[in-house]
């Protein structure tokens, strides 16, 4: 079990700066928009791209904080390299039942289990495996517009190349707030559908567990180590975190708008 993270003045200031964005996300209209399983499908078909590009943020951190080259040499971030490797272990090789699985693969499985389409995310992964650059693979995938814009914002941070900024976007911008109303909707739909949302429920509960007890505190330590006593790095980290949160709010706005359009189509038909 990790020791609690000591909240430095810099972390406290950053948390205060980002508080309005967290409040916006926690009370976002999106969570009040879910009425049917089809609404959940619309959400998951976009949100899966955020589950995927989260791993690209994480792998960028692993590449920057650890040594993945041969011959091996120790990196200069002893605390953060342990933290990022532990996070990678959980995100890329968690255990569901008796089998190892990444959270991304688990989410795609949950989509199939409840009847959501995986065509766009499958197309993305296929093109990436064939060697396409991410931007072309994304453009050709048929990703929903909100997901397309969100992934572009994520890779903008990645390609900025500043490790402390990437760490801040990862730590503060990708914290998944899961309101009780959304979890209640999933629970009720799962009961109605005889357990077809069981994998999604496990995924959501698992993220609450690891983000609160393990990954969240680990990530805060990582940001502190990377920024150190450099006020410029702390400022850049805060800007990256705010940018990531603005992108998440825009993402939620876009999905909510998609649900409104889908509802109108149902009424018209």
KEZA-550146 format. One line per 2 residues: for each residue x, y, z of N, C-alpha, C. Coordinates in Angstrom, 2 decimals. Layout:
X Y Z X Y Z X Y Z | ... .
This chain:
0.85 -1.20 0.00 0.00 0.00 0.00 0.88 1.25 0.00 | 0.57 2.20 -0.88 1.34 3.42 -0.97 1.07 4.34 0.21 .
2.09 5.10 0.58 1.88 6.14 1.57 1.09 7.28 0.93 | 0.28 8.00 1.71 -0.46 9.14 1.16 0.50 10.19 0.58 .
0.10 10.83 -0.49 0.92 11.85 -1.10 0.85 13.13 -0.28 | 2.01 13.67 0.02 2.05 14.94 0.73 1.70 16.06 -0.25 .
0.65 16.80 0.03 0.17 17.83 -0.87 1.06 19.08 -0.75 | 1.94 19.26 -1.72 2.79 20.45 -1.73 1.94 21.68 -2.05 .
2.52 22.84 -1.83 1.80 24.07 -2.15 1.47 24.13 -3.63 | 2.39 23.64 -4.46 2.17 23.66 -5.91 0.99 22.77 -6.30 .
0.92 21.59 -5.71 -0.20 20.69 -6.00 -1.52 21.28 -5.51 | -1.48 21.92 -4.36 -2.70 22.53 -3.83 -3.17 23.67 -4.72 .
-2.24 24.48 -5.20 -2.63 25.58 -6.10 -3.20 25.04 -7.41 | -2.59 23.97 -7.92 -3.09 23.40 -9.15 -4.49 22.83 -8.95 .
-4.70 22.14 -7.85 -6.01 21.56 -7.56 -7.07 22.66 -7.46 | -6.72 23.78 -6.84 -7.67 24.88 -6.70 -7.99 25.49 -8.07 .
-6.99 25.62 -8.90 -7.20 26.16 -10.25 -8.13 25.26 -11.07 | -8.01 23.96 -10.88 -8.77 23.01 -11.69 -10.14 22.66 -11.11 .
-10.40 23.11 -9.88 -11.65 22.74 -9.21 -12.90 23.07 -10.03 | -13.00 24.26 -10.63 -14.22 24.55 -11.40 -14.46 23.57 -12.55 .
-13.39 23.09 -13.15 -13.54 22.14 -14.25 -14.03 20.79 -13.75 | -13.54 20.36 -12.60 -14.02 19.11 -12.00 -15.49 19.22 -11.63 .
-15.88 20.36 -11.08 -17.29 20.54 -10.72 -18.17 20.50 -11.96 | -17.70 21.10 -13.04 -18.43 21.07 -14.30 -18.61 19.64 -14.79 .
-17.54 18.86 -14.74 -17.61 17.47 -15.21 -18.51 16.62 -14.32 | -18.40 16.82 -13.02 -19.18 15.99 -12.09 -20.67 16.21 -12.24 .
-21.05 17.43 -12.64 -22.47 17.75 -12.76 -22.86 17.98 -14.22 | -22.13 17.36 -15.13 -22.38 17.60 -16.56 -23.74 17.05 -16.97 .
-24.39 17.77 -17.90 -25.70 17.34 -18.38 -25.68 15.97 -19.04 | -24.52 15.55 -19.51 -24.43 14.25 -20.17 -25.01 13.13 -19.31 .
-24.70 13.17 -18.01 -25.12 12.08 -17.14 -26.62 12.06 -16.91 | -27.28 13.17 -17.19 -28.74 13.21 -17.08 -29.44 12.90 -18.41 .
-28.62 12.59 -19.43 -29.16 12.36 -20.77 -29.44 10.89 -21.07 | -28.97 10.01 -20.20 -29.11 8.58 -20.47 -30.52 8.10 -20.09 .
-31.19 7.52 -21.06 -32.52 6.96 -20.81 -32.64 5.52 -21.29 | -31.93 5.17 -22.33 -32.06 3.83 -22.92 -30.68 3.22 -23.13 .
-30.68 1.94 -23.43 -29.43 1.24 -23.74 -28.80 1.81 -25.01 | -29.63 2.30 -25.92 -29.10 2.91 -27.15 -28.32 4.18 -26.83 .
-28.75 4.91 -25.81 -27.99 6.09 -25.38 -26.60 5.67 -24.89 | -26.57 4.58 -24.15 -25.28 4.07 -23.66 -24.39 3.67 -24.82 .
-24.97 3.08 -25.86 -24.18 2.70 -27.04 -23.51 3.93 -27.66 | -24.28 5.02 -27.80 -23.73 6.25 -28.38 -22.55 6.73 -27.55 .
-22.71 6.70 -26.23 -21.64 7.12 -25.33 -20.40 6.25 -25.48 | -20.58 4.95 -25.43 -19.44 4.05 -25.45 -18.70 4.09 -26.79 .
-19.44 4.28 -27.86 -18.81 4.30 -29.18 -17.89 5.50 -29.36 | -18.09 6.56 -28.58 -17.15 7.68 -28.53 -16.12 7.50 -27.42 .
-16.60 7.15 -26.23 -15.72 7.09 -25.06 -14.60 6.07 -25.20 | -14.81 5.03 -25.98 -13.78 4.02 -26.17 -12.50 4.63 -26.74 .
-12.63 5.71 -27.51 -11.43 6.36 -28.05 -10.64 7.05 -26.95 | -11.31 7.54 -25.92 -10.62 8.11 -24.78 -9.94 7.02 -23.96 .
-10.56 5.86 -23.86 -9.94 4.73 -23.17 -8.67 4.32 -23.91 | -8.73 4.37 -25.24 -7.55 4.01 -26.05 -6.45 5.05 -25.93 .
-6.77 6.34 -26.11 -5.68 7.32 -26.14 -5.10 7.59 -24.75 | -5.85 7.20 -23.71 -5.28 7.19 -22.35 -4.01 6.34 -22.31 .
-4.07 5.18 -23.00 -2.91 4.29 -23.02 -1.74 4.92 -23.78 | -2.03 5.75 -24.78 -0.95 6.42 -25.50 -0.28 7.46 -24.61 .
-1.07 8.17 -23.78 -0.47 9.07 -22.79 0.41 8.28 -21.83 | -0.11 7.17 -21.34 0.61 6.37 -20.36 1.90 5.81 -20.94 .
1.85 5.32 -22.17 3.04 4.74 -22.79 4.08 5.81 -23.12 | 3.62 7.04 -23.39 4.57 8.14 -23.58 5.32 8.40 -22.29 .
4.60 8.35 -21.17 5.25 8.52 -19.87 6.22 7.39 -19.58 | 5.81 6.17 -19.87 6.69 5.03 -19.62 7.97 5.14 -20.45 .
7.82 5.56 -21.70 8.98 5.71 -22.57 9.91 6.80 -22.06 | 9.33 7.87 -21.49 10.16 8.97 -21.02 10.74 8.78 -19.64 .
10.09 7.98 -18.81 10.51 7.85 -17.41 11.30 6.58 -17.13 | 11.22 5.61 -18.02 11.96 4.36 -17.83 12.88 4.16 -19.03 .
13.69 3.17 -18.98 14.52 2.84 -20.13 13.89 1.66 -20.86 | 13.52 1.87 -22.11 12.95 0.79 -22.93 13.87 0.47 -24.11 .
15.13 0.91 -23.97 16.11 0.66 -25.03 17.08 -0.43 -24.61 | 17.78 -0.97 -25.59 18.84 -1.96 -25.36 20.11 -1.43 -26.02 .
21.23 -1.34 -25.28 21.43 -1.79 -23.89 20.72 -0.87 -22.89 | 20.31 -1.46 -21.78 19.57 -0.76 -20.75 20.50 0.10 -19.89 .
20.00 1.27 -19.48 20.67 2.09 -18.47 19.57 2.60 -17.53 | 19.87 2.84 -16.27 18.83 3.32 -15.35 18.42 4.75 -15.70 .
17.12 5.02 -15.64 16.64 6.38 -15.91 16.94 7.26 -14.70 | 16.77 8.57 -14.89 17.09 9.51 -13.81 15.88 9.84 -12.95 .
14.80 9.08 -13.11 13.58 9.32 -12.33 13.22 8.08 -11.52 | 13.96 7.78 -10.46 13.74 6.51 -9.74 12.36 6.33 -9.17 .
11.77 7.38 -8.61 10.43 7.24 -8.04 9.38 7.11 -9.14 | 9.48 7.98 -10.13 8.46 7.99 -11.18 8.52 6.76 -12.06 .
9.70 6.21 -12.26 9.76 5.01 -13.11 9.05 3.84 -12.44 | 9.15 3.76 -11.12 8.40 2.71 -10.42 6.90 2.97 -10.51 .
6.52 4.21 -10.30 5.10 4.57 -10.34 4.49 4.26 -11.70 | 5.15 4.68 -12.77 4.57 4.48 -14.09 4.53 3.01 -14.45 .
5.52 2.24 -14.03 5.49 0.81 -14.32 4.34 0.12 -13.57 | 4.07 0.57 -12.35 2.94 -0.01 -11.61 1.61 0.34 -12.27 .
1.50 1.57 -12.76 0.27 1.97 -13.44 0.10 1.17 -14.73 | 1.19 1.01 -15.47 1.14 0.23 -16.71 0.70 -1.20 -16.42 .
1.23 -1.79 -15.37 0.85 -3.16 -15.02 -0.66 -3.26 -14.84 | -1.24 -2.31 -14.10 -2.67 -2.37 -13.85 -3.50 -2.08 -15.08 .
-3.08 -1.09 -15.89 -3.88 -0.68 -17.04 -3.73 -1.62 -18.23 | -2.54 -2.17 -18.40 -2.26 -2.99 -19.58 -2.42 -4.48 -19.31 .
-2.31 -4.88 -18.06 -2.33 -6.31 -17.74 -3.06 -6.58 -16.42 | -4.27 -6.02 -16.27 -5.07 -6.31 -15.10 -5.59 -7.74 -15.20 .
-6.22 -8.21 -14.15 -6.79 -9.56 -14.16 -8.29 -9.47 -13.98 | -9.01 -9.97 -14.97 -10.48 -10.00 -14.92 -10.90 -11.45 -14.85 .
-11.41 -11.85 -13.71 -11.68 -13.27 -13.50 -10.35 -13.99 -13.32 | -9.98 -14.76 -14.32 -8.69 -15.48 -14.27 -7.77 -15.09 -15.41 .
-8.21 -14.16 -16.27 -7.40 -13.86 -17.45 -6.82 -12.45 -17.39 | -5.57 -12.30 -17.84 -4.98 -10.97 -17.93 -5.57 -10.21 -19.11 .
-5.83 -8.93 -18.92 -6.45 -8.15 -19.98 -6.18 -6.67 -19.73 | -6.00 -5.90 -20.79 -5.88 -4.46 -20.64 -7.27 -3.87 -20.42 .
-7.31 -2.71 -19.80 -8.60 -2.07 -19.57 -9.24 -1.66 -20.89 | -8.42 -1.34 -21.89 -8.97 -1.03 -23.21 -9.67 -2.26 -23.80 .
-9.00 -3.39 -23.78 -9.62 -4.61 -24.32 -10.87 -4.98 -23.54 | -10.83 -4.75 -22.25 -11.99 -5.03 -21.41 -13.16 -4.14 -21.82 .
-12.88 -2.88 -22.09 -13.93 -1.94 -22.47 -14.54 -2.33 -23.82 | -13.69 -2.71 -24.76 -14.20 -3.15 -26.07 -15.06 -4.40 -25.89 .
-14.63 -5.29 -25.02 -15.44 -6.47 -24.73 -16.78 -6.10 -24.11 | -16.78 -5.09 -23.24 -18.03 -4.63 -22.63 -18.96 -4.05 -23.68 .
-18.39 -3.38 -24.67 -19.20 -2.83 -25.76 -19.90 -3.96 -26.52 | -19.14 -4.97 -26.86 -19.72 -6.09 -27.60 -20.78 -6.80 -26.76 .
-20.53 -6.90 -25.47 -21.44 -7.59 -24.57 -22.81 -6.91 -24.52 | -22.82 -5.58 -24.60 -24.09 -4.86 -24.48 -24.66 -4.44 -25.83 .
-23.99 -4.77 -26.93 -24.54 -4.50 -28.25 -24.09 -3.20 -28.90 | -23.11 -2.51 -28.32 -22.59 -1.30 -28.94 -21.69 -1.67 -30.11 .
-21.60 -0.81 -31.10 -20.75 -1.08 -32.27 -19.29 -0.81 -31.94 | -18.42 -1.71 -32.35 -16.98 -1.52 -32.19 -16.31 -1.27 -33.54 .
-17.10 -1.01 -34.58 -16.56 -0.90 -35.94 -15.49 0.19 -36.04 | -15.75 1.37 -35.47 -14.81 2.48 -35.62 -13.51 2.22 -34.85 .
-13.62 1.78 -33.60 -12.39 1.54 -32.84 -11.64 0.34 -33.39 | -12.34 -0.66 -33.90 -11.66 -1.80 -34.54 -10.90 -1.34 -35.78 .
-11.51 -0.43 -36.54 -10.86 0.08 -37.75 -9.59 0.85 -37.39 | -9.66 1.63 -36.31 -8.47 2.36 -35.86 -7.34 1.41 -35.51 .
-7.63 0.40 -34.70 -6.60 -0.53 -34.27 -6.03 -1.30 -35.45 | -6.89 -1.70 -36.38 -6.42 -2.43 -37.57 -5.44 -1.60 -38.37 .
-5.78 -0.33 -38.60 -4.90 0.53 -39.41 -3.59 0.83 -38.68 | -3.65 0.99 -37.36 -2.42 1.19 -36.60 -1.52 -0.03 -36.69 .
-2.10 -1.22 -36.60 -1.31 -2.44 -36.71 -0.70 -2.61 -38.09 | -1.34 -2.01 -39.09 -0.82 -2.07 -40.46 0.26 -1.02 -40.69 .
0.50 -0.17 -39.69 1.59 0.80 -39.78 1.18 2.22 -40.10 | -0.12 2.52 -40.14 -0.57 3.88 -40.42 -0.21 4.81 -39.26 .
0.09 6.06 -39.58 0.32 7.04 -38.52 -1.02 7.28 -37.82 | -0.96 7.71 -36.57 -2.19 7.81 -35.78 -3.22 8.75 -36.40 .
-2.74 9.88 -36.97 -3.69 10.86 -37.51 -4.45 10.31 -38.70 | -3.76 9.57 -39.58 -4.43 8.98 -40.73 -5.35 7.85 -40.29 .
-4.87 7.01 -39.36 -5.70 5.91 -38.86 -6.97 6.44 -38.21 | -6.85 7.54 -37.47 -8.01 8.14 -36.82 -8.98 8.70 -37.86 .
-8.44 9.41 -38.85 -9.29 10.02 -39.87 -10.06 8.98 -40.68 | -9.44 7.81 -40.87 -10.06 6.76 -41.69 -10.93 5.81 -40.87 .
-10.95 5.98 -39.56 -11.63 5.01 -38.70 -13.15 5.17 -38.66 | -13.62 6.35 -39.00 -15.05 6.62 -38.82 -15.41 6.96 -37.40 .
-14.44 7.45 -36.64 -14.69 7.83 -35.25 -15.74 8.94 -35.19 | -16.63 8.90 -34.18 -17.57 10.01 -34.00 -16.82 11.33 -33.84 .
-17.41 12.42 -34.30 -16.74 13.72 -34.28 -16.22 14.12 -32.89 | -17.01 13.95 -31.82 -16.47 14.32 -30.50 -15.22 13.52 -30.13 .
-15.19 12.25 -30.48 -14.02 11.42 -30.19 -12.83 11.84 -31.03 | -13.10 12.16 -32.29 -12.04 12.60 -33.20 -11.34 13.84 -32.65 .
-12.13 14.82 -32.24 -11.55 16.05 -31.71 -10.80 15.80 -30.41 | -11.34 14.92 -29.56 -10.70 14.66 -28.27 -9.34 13.99 -28.45 .
-9.27 13.01 -29.33 -7.99 12.32 -29.56 -6.97 13.29 -30.13 | -7.40 14.17 -31.01 -6.48 15.18 -31.55 -5.89 16.04 -30.44 .
-6.71 16.42 -29.48 -6.22 17.24 -28.37 -5.22 16.47 -27.52 | -5.48 15.19 -27.31 -4.57 14.36 -26.52 -3.21 14.26 -27.19 .
-3.22 13.98 -28.49 -1.95 13.82 -29.18 -1.23 15.15 -29.38 | -1.98 16.26 -29.33 -1.32 17.56 -29.33 -0.44 17.72 -28.10 .
-0.94 17.27 -26.95 -0.15 17.32 -25.72 1.03 16.37 -25.80 | 0.78 15.15 -26.31 1.85 14.17 -26.43 2.97 14.70 -27.32 .
2.58 15.25 -28.48 3.59 15.69 -29.44 4.26 17.00 -29.02 | 3.72 17.65 -27.98 4.41 18.81 -27.41 5.73 18.41 -26.78 .
5.82 17.16 -26.33 7.08 16.59 -25.90 7.57 16.95 -24.52 | 6.79 17.71 -23.74 7.23 18.09 -22.40 6.67 17.08 -21.41 .
7.57 16.31 -20.81 7.16 15.19 -19.98 6.33 15.63 -18.78 | 6.68 16.74 -18.16 5.93 17.21 -17.00 4.52 17.63 -17.40 .
4.37 18.20 -18.60 3.05 18.59 -19.08 2.21 17.35 -19.41 | 2.84 16.38 -20.01 2.13 15.13 -20.32 1.68 14.45 -19.03 .
2.56 14.45 -18.03 2.22 13.84 -16.74 1.05 14.57 -16.08 | 1.01 15.89 -16.19 -0.09 16.65 -15.60 -1.40 16.40 -16.33 .
-1.35 16.33 -17.66 -2.55 16.03 -18.43 -3.07 14.65 -18.07 | -2.16 13.72 -17.90 -2.52 12.35 -17.53 -3.13 12.32 -16.13 .
-2.52 13.02 -15.21 -2.93 12.95 -13.81 -4.22 13.71 -13.53 | -4.30 14.93 -14.01 -5.45 15.78 -13.69 -6.52 15.77 -14.77 .
-6.12 15.58 -16.01 -7.07 15.68 -17.09 -7.80 14.39 -17.42 | -7.32 13.27 -16.89 -7.93 12.00 -17.24 -8.56 11.30 -16.05 .
-8.77 12.05 -14.98 -9.45 11.50 -13.82 -10.92 11.31 -14.18 | -11.36 10.06 -14.20 -12.74 9.78 -14.61 -13.68 9.92 -13.42 .
-14.47 10.98 -13.46 -15.49 11.18 -12.43 -16.72 10.37 -12.82 | -17.17 9.51 -11.94 -18.29 8.63 -12.24 -19.42 8.92 -11.25 .
-20.31 9.82 -11.60 -21.39 10.18 -10.67 -22.29 9.00 -10.35 | -22.91 9.08 -9.19 -23.80 8.00 -8.76 -24.95 7.80 -9.74 .
-25.42 8.92 -10.35 -26.57 8.79 -11.27 -26.21 7.91 -12.48 | -24.97 8.04 -12.96 -24.56 7.24 -14.11 -24.39 5.78 -13.70 .
-23.79 5.55 -12.55 -23.61 4.18 -12.07 -24.97 3.54 -11.79 | -25.92 4.35 -11.30 -27.26 3.83 -11.06 -27.94 3.44 -12.35 .
-27.78 4.26 -13.39 -28.34 3.93 -14.69 -27.76 2.62 -15.22 | -26.44 2.45 -15.10 -25.78 1.21 -15.56 -26.31 0.01 -14.76 .
-26.43 0.17 -13.46 -26.92 -0.92 -12.62 -28.34 -1.33 -13.01 | -29.20 -0.33 -13.24 -30.59 -0.63 -13.59 -30.69 -1.30 -14.96 .
-29.92 -0.80 -15.90 -29.94 -1.39 -17.24 -29.37 -2.81 -17.21 | -28.36 -3.02 -16.38 -27.77 -4.36 -16.27 -28.80 -5.36 -15.76 .
-29.59 -4.94 -14.79 -30.64 -5.81 -14.27 -31.68 -6.10 -15.34 | -32.04 -5.07 -16.10 -33.05 -5.24 -17.14 -32.55 -6.14 -18.27 .
-31.23 -6.08 -18.52 -30.65 -6.84 -19.63 -30.01 -8.15 -19.18 | -30.34 -8.59 -17.99 -29.87 -9.88 -17.47 -28.35 -10.00 -17.47 .
-27.68 -8.95 -17.01 -26.24 -9.04 -16.81 -25.38 -8.69 -18.00 | -25.96 -8.10 -19.05 -25.16 -7.78 -20.24 -24.25 -6.58 -20.05 .
-24.35 -5.92 -18.90 -23.45 -4.81 -18.58 -22.49 -5.18 -17.45 | -22.37 -6.46 -17.18 -21.53 -6.89 -16.06 -20.08 -6.47 -16.24 .
-19.54 -6.59 -17.45 -18.15 -6.22 -17.69 -17.96 -4.72 -17.54 | -18.91 -3.94 -18.04 -18.82 -2.49 -17.90 -18.88 -2.09 -16.43 .
-19.75 -2.73 -15.67 -19.84 -2.41 -14.24 -18.52 -2.71 -13.54 | -17.88 -3.81 -13.89 -16.60 -4.16 -13.28 -15.56 -3.12 -13.66 .
-15.55 -2.71 -14.92 -14.60 -1.70 -15.40 -14.76 -0.40 -14.60 | -16.00 0.08 -14.44 -16.23 1.32 -13.71 -15.82 1.19 -12.25 .
-16.20 0.10 -11.61 -15.86 -0.11 -10.20 -14.35 -0.23 -10.02 | -13.69 -0.88 -10.97 -12.25 -1.07 -10.89 -11.53 0.27 -10.98 .
-12.02 1.15 -11.85 -11.37 2.45 -11.98 -11.57 3.30 -10.74 | -12.71 3.21 -10.12 -12.91 3.92 -8.86 -11.92 3.43 -7.82 .
-11.72 2.12 -7.79 -10.82 1.50 -6.81 -9.37 1.92 -7.05 | -8.86 1.71 -8.26 -7.44 1.96 -8.50 -7.11 3.44 -8.60 .
-8.03 4.26 -9.15 -7.74 5.69 -9.23 -7.68 6.32 -7.85 | -8.54 5.86 -6.95 -8.57 6.45 -5.62 -7.47 5.93 -4.71 .
-7.20 4.63 -4.77 -6.29 4.02 -3.82 -4.86 3.94 -4.32 | -4.68 3.81 -5.63 -3.34 3.56 -6.15 -2.90 4.56 -7.21 .
-3.57 4.53 -8.38 -3.08 5.29 -9.51 -3.10 6.79 -9.27 | -4.15 7.30 -8.63 -4.20 8.74 -8.37 -3.04 9.23 -7.53 .
-2.80 8.64 -6.35 -1.66 9.06 -5.54 -0.32 8.87 -6.24 | -0.18 7.77 -7.00 1.06 7.54 -7.74 1.31 8.68 -8.73 .
0.27 9.05 -9.45 0.41 10.06 -10.48 0.75 11.43 -9.89 | 0.20 11.75 -8.74 0.54 13.02 -8.09 2.02 13.07 -7.73 .
2.56 11.97 -7.26 3.98 11.91 -6.96 4.81 12.12 -8.22 | 4.35 11.55 -9.32 5.05 11.68 -10.58 5.12 13.14 -11.02 .
4.01 13.86 -10.94 4.00 15.27 -11.32 4.95 16.06 -10.45 | 4.94 15.79 -9.16 5.82 16.50 -8.24 7.28 16.26 -8.56 .
7.64 15.01 -8.86 9.03 14.71 -9.17 9.47 15.39 -10.46 | 8.60 15.38 -11.46 8.98 15.94 -12.75 9.06 17.47 -12.74 .
8.20 18.10 -11.95 8.23 19.56 -11.88 9.27 20.08 -10.90 | 9.51 19.30 -9.83 10.50 19.69 -8.85 10.24 21.07 -8.28 .
11.28 21.91 -8.28 11.15 23.28 -7.77 11.15 24.31 -8.89 | 10.86 23.87 -10.08 10.91 24.74 -11.25 9.54 25.40 -11.48 .
9.40 26.70 -11.22 8.09 27.35 -11.38 7.59 27.34 -12.82 | 8.50 27.35 -13.78 8.09 27.30 -15.19 7.42 25.96 -15.49 .
8.01 24.88 -15.00 7.43 23.56 -15.23 6.07 23.43 -14.55 | 5.96 23.97 -13.34 4.67 23.91 -12.65 3.60 24.69 -13.42 .
3.99 25.84 -13.99 3.05 26.63 -14.78 2.64 25.88 -16.05 | 3.59 25.26 -16.71 3.29 24.51 -17.93 2.44 23.28 -17.61 .
2.71 22.67 -16.47 1.92 21.50 -16.06 0.47 21.91 -15.80 | 0.27 23.04 -15.13 -1.08 23.51 -14.84 -1.82 23.84 -16.13 .
-1.13 24.45 -17.09 -1.75 24.78 -18.37 -2.16 23.52 -19.12 | -1.30 22.50 -19.09 -1.61 21.24 -19.77 -2.80 20.55 -19.12 .
-2.84 20.56 -17.79 -3.96 19.94 -17.07 -5.26 20.65 -17.39 | -5.23 21.98 -17.41 -6.44 22.74 -17.73 -6.89 22.48 -19.16 .
-5.93 22.43 -20.07 -6.26 22.15 -21.47 -6.91 20.78 -21.62 | -6.38 19.79 -20.89 -6.94 18.44 -20.96 -8.36 18.40 -20.40 .
-8.60 19.15 -19.33 -9.94 19.19 -18.75 -10.93 19.92 -19.65 | -10.47 21.00 -20.28 -11.34 21.69 -21.25 -11.70 20.75 -22.40 .
-10.74 19.95 -22.84 -11.01 19.00 -23.92 -12.00 17.94 -23.47 | -11.90 17.50 -22.21 -12.85 16.50 -21.70 -14.26 17.09 -21.61 .
-14.37 18.33 -21.17 -15.68 18.97 -21.11 -16.27 19.10 -22.52 | -15.45 19.51 -23.48 -15.92 19.61 -24.86 -16.33 18.24 -25.40 .
-15.62 17.22 -25.00 -15.94 15.85 -25.39 -17.31 15.45 -24.86 | -17.53 15.70 -23.57 -18.83 15.41 -22.96 -19.94 16.23 -23.63 .
-19.65 17.51 -23.94 -20.63 18.35 -24.63 -21.01 17.72 -25.98 | -20.01 17.25 -26.70 -20.25 16.67 -28.01 -21.07 15.39 -27.95 .
-20.79 14.55 -26.97 -21.56 13.31 -26.83 -22.99 13.63 -26.42 | -23.16 14.61 -25.51 -24.52 15.01 -25.09 -25.31 15.52 -26.29 .
-24.66 16.29 -27.16 -25.33 16.78 -28.36 -25.71 15.62 -29.28 | -24.84 14.62 -29.36 -25.14 13.44 -30.18 -26.36 12.70 -29.65 .
-26.48 12.64 -28.34 -27.65 11.99 -27.74 -28.93 12.77 -28.05 | -28.82 14.10 -28.04 -29.99 14.92 -28.36 -30.42 14.70 -29.81 .
-29.44 14.62 -30.71 -29.74 14.38 -32.14 -30.38 13.02 -32.31 | -29.83 12.00 -31.61 -30.39 10.65 -31.71 -31.83 10.62 -31.20 .
-32.10 11.38 -30.13 -33.46 11.40 -29.56 -34.44 12.05 -30.54 | -34.01 13.10 -31.21 -34.86 13.76 -32.20 -35.18 12.81 -33.35 .
-34.19 12.06 -33.80 -34.40 11.10 -34.90 -35.43 10.05 -34.52 | -35.37 9.61 -33.26 -36.32 8.61 -32.79 -37.74 9.18 -32.83 .
-37.88 10.44 -32.37 -39.20 11.08 -32.36 -39.74 11.27 -33.76 | -38.86 11.65 -34.69 -39.28 11.90 -36.07 -39.72 10.59 -36.73 .
-38.97 9.53 -36.44 -39.30 8.24 -37.06 -40.48 7.56 -36.36 .
